[in-house]
């Protein structure tokens, strides 16, 4: 009898060890957070530029976390902030291709929303042209910007170079709902008015279609949309003073990078209140940062430095 009891005790202890080990190894998402098994929903909206990055991130996360639904939409940076900054709680994340504005932060403070900013990748503002346009494949920074400026004095290609076609240029870009529009207006055009003929659209897919069908069209948007539509579009190599530079994952970057004048960080903003209340939101935030470099390269963005990733993860670890 004693031997039987001893054997039974050993079996029970073995089962407990196996069970404990199994639970300990289930962190919910591999390289993600440390919250354990999670379930529920995560709601993300905002920048159309950041959308491909976040959509791929969500797909990767849900593959590893079948009990969590991550909904990613693309209303645009500014429209997304309106859905994010809602008294009592809006979306969990807002993707943005610009910094949060002072008035948006003031609204967050008024509603008691603890907003946390995280860089997720680097994007290069890209000027795209029709594949049949073989004359404007290289332009100086001043030339390409003047096409979009009301005071630029450019309406025809021949205004830039008399050897180019004497045909009207069709400038295009995203509308004011998008942070890319604001980056172009504020940082590249120095807050000077757009030319009256500019065609500003809500959907990036519309811009791709318009440029692909008009040899006189030129549009601006994030590098990722060009990367995914190279079969339909060409990109302008921009001369910033040291020769033409094509936008690509090697040239896009900050500091001394060749394409630095047209490079910007892109962001996601986290409602930290939601991260404290819902384990899946915090878990997804950690997953984003642990996988940001790989997903950036997969979706047409230049990856962040290791230092920035570690800094972001440190901020997330402080959320209780």
N, C-alpha and C positions, 0 to 999 in steps of 0.2 A: 504493500500500500504506500509506504514511504517513497519507494522508487517511482511509483506511478505519479504521485503528487509532485515529486521533483521534476519528472519529465514534463508534466503538464505545465508547471511553472516556467520551464525553459521555453516551451512552445509559445506561451503567452508573451513572454519577454521578447522573443524573436519577432513576433507579429508587430509588437509595439515599436520595435526598432525600425522595421521596414516601413511602417506607417509614418513614423516621425521623419524618416529620411525623405520619403516621397513628398510630404508636406513642405519640408524645408527646401526642396529643390524646385518647387513651383512658385516662381516669382512673377508669374502672370505674363511676362513678355520677353523673356530672354535677356536682351540688352536694355530693357526698359527700367522701370522703377522697382521699388522694393516693397510694394504695398501688399503683396500676396495676390491671391485670386481676386479679380475685380469683375464687375458687371455693371450694366447700365448704359447710358448714352453720353456722348460728347458732341457738342455743337460748335462748329467752326464756320466763320464767314469772313468776308473782307476782300482783300486784294485779288484781282484777277491775275496779276503778275505772279503772286506767290501760290496761286491755286494749283498748278501742276506739281509743285513741290509737296504741298500739304495733302493733295489727293493721293499721291503715291505713298506718302507717309501713313496716311489713314489705312490704305489698302494693306500695307505691310503689317501694321499693328493689328488689324482685325483678323489677318491670317493666323496670328499667334494668340489672339484673344477673342475667341468666338462669342463670348458672352457680352462683349462691348460693341456698340454701334457708334461709329464716328461719322457724323454727317458734315460734309464740307461743301460750302457754297461760295459764290464769288460775286457778291453785290458790288464790289469795289471798296477801296480803303475807306473813303469818307462815308459811303452808305453803310459799310460794315460797322463803323464806329457807332452809328446811330442805333444799330441792333445790339451792340455790345454794351453801350452805356444806357442801360434801362434801370430805373429805380426798382429795386426788388430782385433784379437779376435778369440779364439778357443772355447773349451767347457766352460760351465758356472761353473762346479764343477769338481774337480778331486779327487776321493777317493784314499786314500793311507794307506798302512800298515807300513809306515815309515815316518820320517821327510823329507821335501823337501831338496834336496842336495844344496850345495853352488853354484854349476854351474847352477842348475836349477833356483835358486833365481836370479843369475846374469843375466840369459837370460830373466827372467821376468822383471827385472829392465831395461834391454836394450830395451825391447819392450814396456815399460811403463805400464806393467800390475801390478795392485795393488792386490797382493796375500794375502789372509787372511786364516790363519790356524785355524781349529776347531777340537778338539777332539770330537768324537761322541760315543765312547764306549771303552771297554777294552777287549782284546782278549788273550787267552792262547795258545801258540804254543803247538800243540798236536802231539804226536807220535802214529801212528795207526798201528795195526797189524791185521793179518788174525784171524778170530774167532777160527780157529783150533790151533793157536799158544797158547798153555797153559803153555809154559815154560818162556816166556819173558814178562809176564804181569806186572812184577815189575822189574825195573832196577834203578841203581843209575844214577845221572846226568852224571857222567863221562862215565859210560858204554854206555848209549844211544848216547851221543855225539861222542864217539870214533868210533861208527859204520859209521859215516859220514865223519870222518877225514881221509885224506890221510896218516897221520902219526899215526893214531889210532891203527894200528896193528891188526885190527879185520876184518876178511873175512868170518869166520864161527861162528855159534852160540856157538860152543864148545870153541872158543877163549875167550869168555866171561865167560863161566862156563863149565868145562869139562863134567858135567852131562847133558848138553844140546845137541841137535842133532849136529852131525858132518856134517852139511849141509851149503852150501853157503848162506849168507845173501843177500837179494836183496834190497838195499837202494834206496829210491825214494823221490822225492819232486818237488815243482814248479820250473820253470826255472827262468832265470835272469830278465825276464820281470816283475816279481812279487816282491813286497816289502817283502813278507815272506821269499823269497830266501835270500834277502839282510839282513834281521833281523837274520836269521839263520847263515849266513856267518860272518857278522860283530859282532853281539852281543853274539851269542851262541858259535860259533867256533873261535871267536877272530881273524877273517880274515886269518885263515889257510885253505889250499886247501881242496876241497872236494875229497873224495876217487874216483878213476878213474871209478869204477863200478856204481856210482850213476846214476840213471835214472831220468832226470829232464824233466818235462812235462809242457806244456802251460795250459792245462785244468785240473782243480781240479777233475772234474767228471772222467777223465781218470785215475787219481791216485786212486780214490775210487774203480774203476773197477779192476785195476791191483792188488791192495792189497787184495780185496775180493776174488780173484781167485788164490792167491799164498800164501801158508802157511809160506813161508820164506821171504815174503816181509815186509818191514817196511817203512813208509812214514811220512813226517812231513807236517802239514798245520794248519790253524786256527781251533779253537775249534768248530766253527759253522758247518763246513763241517762234522766233526765227529758226532756232535749232531744230524744232519739230516740224518746220515747213520749208526746209531747204530745197525741196523738190519744186516749190512754187515761187520762191523768193530769192533775191540776191541781197547782200548786205554791203553797205558803203564802208570802205576802209577809210578811216578818218586820220588826217594828218594834224597832229597836235603840235607840230614844230620840229619833229625828228623823223619825218617820213610817214607814209600811210600805215595805219595799224588796223588789222582786221579784228573784229570782236570775236573772241573765242575763250575757252576755259583757261588757256594759258596767259592771255593778255589782260583779261578782266581781273581787277584787283585794286586795292588801295595803296597809298604811298607811292612807290616808284614804279608800279605796274604800268606797262605801256598804254593801257586803256583807262587809266585811273581818272582822267577828267570826266568821263561818262560812267564811272562805276559808283554804285551806291549799295549800302547794306539794305537787306529786306528783313522784315520782322514778323514775329507773332506776338500779340499782347494777350497775357493771361489774366483772367479774373481770379485773383488769389483767394477771394472769398469762396468761389466755387471749388477751387482746388482743396480748400480746407474741409468743405462739406461733402465732396464727392471724390472717393478714392480713385475712380477711373480717370478723372480729370487730371489729377496730379500724376498718376501713373503714365498717362499719355504725354504729358509735358516732359517727363523724364525720358520717355521713349524718343520723342522728337530730338532732344539734344544728344542722346547717345547714338542716334542714327543720322544726324543732320549732314555730316560730311559725305556719307555714301549716297544719300538721296539727292543731295545738291548736284553731285556729278552726274547722276542718272537723269536729271530733269532740266539740265541746261543752266545750272548756276555754278559759280565758283565757290568752293567750300570755305568755311570759316577756319581760323587757326585753332590749334589744339588749346591754346591759352583761353580763347574766347569760349570754347566749348566747356572747359573746366570751370570757368567763371560762372557760366550760366547754370551748370549743374550744382555749383555751390549755393547759388541763390535758391534753387529748388529744394535743396536739402534743409534749408532754414524754415520752410513752410511746415507748420505743425497743425 
